Structure formats: C-alpha cells, structure tokens
C-alpha cells in the first residue's frame, strides 16, 4: 500500500511539473500567409509532452484542412512544428474565423495542451455530452448497417451522428444517439442493456462465435476517428473479444494478426511502409510511401501515438497524388533500440491504418430534412437494391441531415448505374446525389512500389528542406 501511494504521489508530482512548464512556456502559434505562394504556414512552438503532435494534427484535420508539407522537431523539452496547409479547395487560408479557430485551439489559451488528445479539440465537442455513444465491431456483410439502424429506430433511438469503417471483412462503427421521445442522452441502464444485447445479436448474424461481435456503450465522448482506429487495431490484435468495452490501442501489447487481411494488403495498391533500426542515432526510422488522401497524416500519427511511440523528427511531403512520410521515433520511456518483432508489429499497424481509410465504391450524398428513422429507411432501400455500404459519415446540422455513403454491390463490385438510379428514384433525386471520388475511390500503386528503398532524406528539393537536411533533422540512415 505504501509503494502504491508513493507511486501515485510521484505521478501527481510529474503531472504538476508538466503543467508548471506549460504555464511558464505557453504555446506560440503563428499563421503565416506570406512565406509560401501556394499554402498557409502554421507554426507551433510549445513545451513538449506526449501526444502534442497528435493534438496539433487533430485540430488541423478537424478543421478540414489539408496538410501538404510538415516539418517536425521535438528533441529535448521543446516542440517545434511547421505545417503547410490549404483548405478543401486547395487554396490558402483567408477566412479569419478559421485562422482564429487555429490560434484559439492551439494557442496559449487552449486547455487542450494540458490533457490527452482523446476528444475533438474545440471543434465538435460541445453537443457530445447530451448524446449516447455506441461502439460496434463485428464481421462485415451486405445489409448489416441497415439492420443496425433499424434496431436503433425500433428502440426509439434517434441517430444524430455516425461513422462506419470497413476493412479486412470487419466493420467498426461509432453511433451517437439521443432519446427519440425525450431528447438528450439515453440514461436508463436497462434500456442500454437491451440496445447492446440486440445490436450484438445483429452483428453476430448466423455466426455462433460470441467473440465475432461486440457492442458497448462508451462512458465518454471520444474523438470519433481516433476511437475507430483504436477499436480496429484492438480487434486485429485480439482476434475478437466479449462485450464490455474495447481496449485502447495504447498499451503497446502484441499485435499478432497473422495473415489476416493479406489479400487486401497485397498487390499494387498496398502502401509501402518500412521500419528500420537507426542504431547510430538511437532512433527507429519509419518511411511511408502511398497514395495521398485526406487525413493521411492524422492516421499515421494517431497510430504511432496509440502504440506509445514519440516522434522526435519528421518530414511529410505530398506531391501530386503521392505522399511521403519519414519519422525518427522512440518508444515511450524506452531509450533502447526496438526489436525486429516490434518493428514488424508497427509496420503492420501503419499499413492497416492507411488502408482502412481508403474509400471504396461510389460516393452517394444525402442532404435533406432530418427525422427519426431516416437512416433506417435509406439503408433499407440500399439493401433492397443490392447496395452494400463500405464507409459512412453521418452528421446532423441543425434540422438537416448531411450524410455520405460509399457503396458497392453485394459481391463487392462497382454498382450498376441502373441500380443507382432506382435508389435515387425511391429516395428522391433532389436529396440523394452521386459524386465520383476524386481519386477513383481506392488505393493505387505508389511511386517506387516494389523498387528499392527511397528515403525522404534522398528526395529533398526545396530550400527549406535542404536547410533542415543540413541541420540533420531529416537525415537518412542510408
């Protein structure tokens, strides 16, 4: 008991010391529109703590900004980052409200630097306290989402937001609901138990294995996309588990996924991830090459953070349709070099994090007046016409629903135009529109795939990169 109490007091002292350092050295954020002709520079200097990099990237991502380049350095007790960002249209940031949001979320007045970046930072956290968050994971199959939404509608749960990912024949979803009659969060424990039991039954389908599906009520409102990464990582690591919540991915435990998903990772579309020991500098070197897409940097940094790795130096470059990332990392609290098993585990986790966010299929956008049961009806129509949802983003803005679905046919092939038109005719052509993905909807072969290793240290072109290279911040081990 004395040892436990001593350890607790020690942790409290460390926490108080970190807070003191941050108060003495508050974060400094600069938004620079003059130094680069094509992008806005966001510069962040602050006292360093575990998770700071993820928090900065999370804020920029939640503001729907695209990070074209990034330079990261956090040796010692100080954190210095420069990000070249553009808006969704590829333009520099001229909206004063967006610039103010960046400065408020990351600057000296932000409380988020004093806590782990588990929630949405100053962007979407306001309404989450009055919602109930349901976490689901199980085997994917055609029509599953329709069944899930139908159960929730029957149980008088109004779906206000949801995000659904599929990867390696598994599905993970976060569904935020309110009481359809009374509004606000669903608080009755018996009712919540019924929700979990019925959803677990739907997820399990004809499979008798209880480990094949899990449903849980989240005790706190987490950042949706980070939580989905954690859920799918834990699902791969454990091979399934009984109900009662999902472990986070930050325990650094084993990740024995065997050959799970080898088919989807193979072929020309797989990202190229290399993890090597850089013993002479005391780091592990990570190189990533893949097709660029929105939120790619968030996905890789989220995975590194949740697996308890600290990024000391890094360079991120997006050139055309390709993305290149290089990180010098160490495991949290471990100065020794990583083992081959650790490096292989990290490589597999990064590959999965990149792949699970490639959107596959035809993009359908639903924008209409929101009502209870809307999603149940829409996904039922999808199912009746042979459409299967591979990815979904559900959002309620005031009284209107703004939903995005990526769909394929029941066999996983592209949907036929006739089926799409039949669905639009039934739902309403004015409210359901078709939009082709800008990148063709899936991963493509990255530059140099199958070739020799090409570190970012050998791909330096601009003056700023040469400057960092000469400082040794992005120097290659090769």
N, C-alpha and C positions, 0 to 999 in steps of 0.2 A: 504493500500500500504506500509506503514511503517513497519507493522508487517511482511508482506511478505518479504520485503527487509531485515529485521533483521534476519528472519529465514534463508534466502538464505546465508547471510554473516556467520551465525552460522554454517551452513553445510559446507561452504568453509573452515572455521577455523578448524573444526573437520577433514576434509579431509587432510588439510595441516599438522595437527598434526600427523595423521596416517603415512603420507609419511615421516615426520621427524623421527618418531620412527623406521620405517623400515630402513631408511638410517643409523641411529645410531646403529641398531641391524640387520644387513643383514642376510638373511637366511644362515644357515650352513647345507650342505648336505654331508653325508658320505655314501659311498658304501662299504660295508664290506663283503668280501668273506671268512673270516677266522673263524668267530664266530659260524657258523652253517654248519654242514656237508652236508645238503641237499638243502639249499636255500641261496640266497644272501640277506643280510640285508641292507635296505635303511633307513637311519636315517635322519630325517628332524627336525631342530630346527630353530624357527624364531619368530619374533614378531607376535602376533596373531591378525587376523582380520577376519571378517565374510566372509566365503567362502574359507578360506585357505585349510581346509581339502578336500573339493571337488576338488580344483585345483590340489593338490598333487595326489589324487586318479585318477583324469582325465589324468594327464601326464603319470602315470604308465600304465593305461588302454590303452591309445592311442599308447603306445609303445608295445602293445600286450603282456604285462607281466601278469602273474597270481599271485595274492596275496594269499598266503597260510595262513598267520597269520598277524595280525596287532594289535598294542597297541597304543592307542590314549590318550593323556592328554593335555588339553588346559585351565586349570584353570588360572585365572588371565590374564596377558597380554602376556603370552608366550605359544607357541605351540610346543609340542614335540611328534613326531610320530616315530614308528619303524614298518617297513613292511618287512615281509619275502616273497621274490618274486622268481619266476622261469620263464624261457622262455616258449615258446609254446610247447616245447618238454619235459618240466618238469625238465630242468637242470638249474644249477646255471648260473649266467651271467658272461661269459668270453669275450664277444665281447666288445672290447674297445670303439667302436663307440656308442653302446647302453649305456654304462656307462657314456661316455662323454655327451650324449644326456640328461640323467637324471640329471647330475650335472649342465649342462647349462640351462635346463628348470626350475629347482627348486632352483638354487644357487643364489649367491649374484648378478650376472649379469643379472638375469631374470627380465624383466619389468612386467611380468605377475602377480607378487605379488602386484603390485600397481593398479590392475584393477580387476573387477569382472570376474570370470572364465566362460565367456559366449562362448568363441571361443576355437577352438583347440589350445593348447598351444605348439607352436614351433614344431608341428608335420605335420599338413596338411593345414596350413592357407595361405601358400604362393600364391596358384593359385586361391583362392576363390574370390578375388577382380574382376577377369575377367570373372566371371560366374554370372548367374542369378539364384537365389534360389526360387523355387516354393514350397509352403506348401499346402498340400492337406489333407482333412479329410472327411470321409463320411461312409456310410454303406458298409460293405464288401459284395461281391458277386463273383461267379465264372466268370473269364474273365475280371474283372474290370481293372487289371493292363495292359492287352493287349490294351484295349480301350484308356486308358490314354496315353500310349506310342505312339499309332497310331495317336492320335490328335496332340501330340507334333511333331512327324515326319512330318505330313502334314503341320504344321505351320513353318517348316524349323528351328526347334529347335533340336540341337544335344545334346543328353543326355550324360553327362560326368561322372555323379555320382548320385547315388540314394540310399536311404534306405527306406524300406517299412516294417511296423509292422502291425499285425492284432491282435485284442483282443476283446472279448465280441461282436462279429459280427460288429466291427468297424475297419476301416483301416485308418492309418496315414502314410503319405509319405513326404519325403523331396527329391526333384528332382532338381539337378543342371544342367543347360543347358547353351549352348552358341549358338550364331547365326551360323547356318549351312553354310551360304554363306560367311559372313564377319569375322567370328570368334569373340571372345570376348563376353561380356555381351549383352543381348538384351535390348536396351535402349529406343526404340520407345514406348511412353506411349499408343498409340492406339493399337499397336500390343500386348502389355502386357494385355490390357483390353480384347482383343479378346481371348488371352490364358486363362485368368481367366474365362471368360464367358463360353467358350466351355468346359473347364475342369469341371466347376461347373455343367454344364448340364450332362456330362458323369457320374459324381459322384452321381448325384441325381437319374439317371436312370428313372424308372417308378414312383418313389415317387414324389408327388406334394408338399411335405413339403419343403419349402425353407431352413429350419433350418437343414435339414438332411445332407447337404453337404456344404463345404466351400473350397474356393481356394483363396490363397493370394500370392502376391509377397513379399518376405522378403526384408526389407530395409537394412539388414546387414547379414553378413555370420556368423551364429551361429554354435556352436558345435552341430553336427547333432543328436547325440543320446540324449543329454540333451534336445534339442529342441523337439524331438519326445515325450519324457516324458512329457514335459510341454504341448504340444498340446493334448495328450491323457488325461492328468489329467484335463485340462480345458474343454475338450469335455465332460467328465464324470460329471464334476461339473456343467456345464451349461445345459447339455442335448441338445447341438447344439446351433448355433448362426449364424447370417447373415455374409456375406463376409465383409472383411475389416481388416483381420489380426486376429491373435489368441492372447488371453491374455496369459501371462506367468503364471506359477503356483506359483509364489512367493508372491501372495497377501494375502495368509492366509485366503482367503474367505471361504464361505461354500462349502461343498462337498457332497451335498445330492444326492447320486447316487441310493438311494432306494435299490431295489432288482436287479439292473442292473448287469448282469453277475453272478448271484448267482449260476447258473448251472455250469459254468466253475470254480468257486471258490470252489464249494463243492466237496465232495468225498475225496478219499485218496491222491490225488495229490496236494491238496492246501497247501501253506506254512503255518506254524504256527507262527503268529505274535501276541505278547502280549504287550500291552501298559498299564503301571500301574503308579499310583501316588506314588512317593517315598518322602513323605512329610517331613520325619525327616531329609532328606539331601537336600531338596529344589530342587529335580530333578524330571523329568518324566523318568521312566525306560522303555526301549524298548528291548524286546527279540525277535529274529528271528531265526527260525529253518526251513530249507528247503533243498532241493536237491541242491548240489553245481553246479555251472556252471560259465563259463567265464563272467566277468563284473558284477557279482552279487553285489560286494561292491560298485561299481560306481552307480548302480541303487538305492540302499538304501540311500547312502549318498546324491545323487542328489535329491531324494525325500525329505529328511529331510531339505536340504538347500533351495530348492524352496518353501517349506512350512514354511520357516523362523524359523527353529529350529537350535540351536547351540549344537554341540556335545562337552561336556566337558570331558568325559571319555568314552572309548570304548575298546572292545576286539572283535577280529574277528578270528575265527578258522575254517579251512576247513580240515576235517578228512575223508579221503576216498571220498565217494560220497556225504557226508553230510556237510552242512555249519551251523555254529552257530555264531550269532552276538548279542552283548549286548552293548547298548548305554545308557549313562546318559545325558539327554538333557534338555534344557530350550528353551522356545520360545524367539525369538529375542526381547530384551528390556523389557521382562516380567519376573519379579522375582517371581511372584505368581504361585502357582500350577495350572496345566491345569485342565480344566473341563472334565467331562465324555464325553461330546459331542466332545470336541477337541481330546481326546484320541481315540475315536471311528473313527473319521474322519481320523486321522493319520494312524490307523491300516488298514483301507480300502485302503488308498492311497499306503501304503507299500505293501500290498497284490497284488494290481493291478500292481505296478511297477515290482515286482518279476515275476508275471505270464506272463506279456505281452512279456517278452523276452525269455520264453521257446520256442524253435523252434520245430514246429510240422510238421511232414511229412518227405519225402525222400529228401535228400540233392543232388542237381544237381549243378555241377560246370562247368561254361562255360569259356573257355580260348581260344581266337582267335584274329585275327586282327580286330581292331575296325573300324567301318564305320557308317555313318549316317543311321539310320533306323534299325540297328542291333537288338536292344531290341524290337522294334515293331514287327519284323519278328519272333523272338524267342518266345515271349509271345503269338503271334497269333498261332503258332504251338502248344504251350502248350494248349491253349484254344480249338483248333480243335480236340485235342486228349483227352479232358476231364480232364485236369490237372488244378488245382487251386493253385495259389501262396499264401502261408501263411506268408512268410518272404522273403525279398530280400535284397541283398547287392551288389550294382553295383559300379564298380570302373574302371577308365581308367588309365593304367600305360604306359605312353608314347604313343605308337601307338597300344597298345594291350588292349583288354577288359578282365577284371578278375571279373567275376560275380558269385554270389552264389544265388541259389533259393531253398527254401523248398516248396515242393508241396504235395498236397493230391488230391483225386479225387473230382468231383463236389459235392458229398454229404459229403465231409469231412473225408472220409475213406482212408486208405492206398491205394496207387496206385498199379495197377496190373503190373507185370513185362512185360506183352505184350505191354501195353501202353507206358511204358518207352522205350522199345526197338524200338517201332515205332517212337517215338520222336527223339531218338538218330540217327536212320537211316535217318531221314529227315534233321536234323540239321547237323549231322556229328559225327560219333562215336569218332573221334580223338579230337574233340573240346568240346564235352559235355560228362562229366563223372559222374558216380554215386558214392556217398560216403555215407555210412551208418553213422548216428550220433553216436558218441562215447557213449552217454548216452541213446541211444534208442529214442531220439527225443522229449521227453516230460517230464513233471514233474512226480516224483514218490513220494510215501509216505515217509515223513521224519521220522527219528528215533524219537520215542516217540509221534508220531501224535496220537491225541485222548487220550493221557495219561496225567499225571499231569505235572505241570509246572517244567521245568528243567532249572534253570538259569545258565548262563555260570560261575557265581561265584561258583557253585557247581560242575563244570566239570574241575577243574584245575588239570593239570597233570605234566607239565614240571616245572623245577626250575624257569625259567623266569616268568611263570605265578604265581607261589607261591610267588615270590618276589613282583610282582605287587599287588597280593592279600593282602599281609601283609602291603603294603603301602595304601591300601584302594581304589586303582584305579579301581578295577573291582569287588568290593564287592557287594554282592546281598542284596536286600531289604528283602529277605525271612528270 
